[in-house]
Amino acid sequence: MRRAPQATGFLNPRQRRLAWLGFILLACQAPISAKILPDDSWLFSIVVALMVATVIMADDTMRRRPATE
């Protein structure tokens, strides 16, 4: 049985790796900043990490769709 060709996402492989790296770094940096900084500026890191995660999930969704002809 032949599978339908997969569509490509809007991120190329290099951009996808950088997005994952940025997400992981931001997710690790936020709790450290929360302990060190007296204000709530660490929340900005969480917001940016969530935005990057949304981009990665949108790219995953586009990649899983069958390619249109």
Secondary structure, DSSP 4 states (H G I P E B T S, - for coil): -PPPPBPP-SS-HHHHHHHHHHHHHHHHHHHHHHHH-SSSTHHHHHHHHHHHHHHHHHHHHHHHSBPP-
